[in-house]
Amino acid sequence: MKPPLFVRPLTPAERKALARGLRSARAFVVRRCQCLLKSAKGLTPQQIERQLGCSDPTVRNALQAFAREGLGCLEEKSSRPKSARKVLEGEQLEAVKELLDHSPREFGQPTSRWTLNGVAQVCLAPGLTPTLVSDETIRDAIKRLGLNWKRAKRWIDSPDPAYARKKGQEIG
């Protein structure tokens, strides 16, 4: 069995900074300071989790982060994975570009203009994406292709004299 995890002995400056952190407006900082100060008093992670009502990994993450970073562990880091891979890359991205050159109706879409959701559905059918992706994934892919995506606005007009009537915009 591994020995319990404790924080290293705190310097007076660290102890003072952690005490100040208890009055922070950010819950993350308060929780980390509570964990570190209780560990410095000799409590085990299990005892700290019971007293604070948090999970064991929360306490252990705080103690390990303090061992690595010192007081820098009080700053909340990004929770985004460092190794996030784009769903649409390389050949798939080029296939999306090719897809956008065609009419959505060629792929069984109900409209003649591409929507982000429509692109996502069409990408799923031939297996360009493993699952139905979000609008943001498609928007990011289009941005990486260097294309500009703008939704059609109501001010777009047609030379058809009956356009307003057909679109239900006729007043009267």
Summary of the structure (lengths in Angstrom):
residues: 172
radius of gyration: 27.7
end to end distance: 82.6
largest distance: 82.9
contacts: 388
relative contact order: 0.08
helix: 51%
strand: 0%
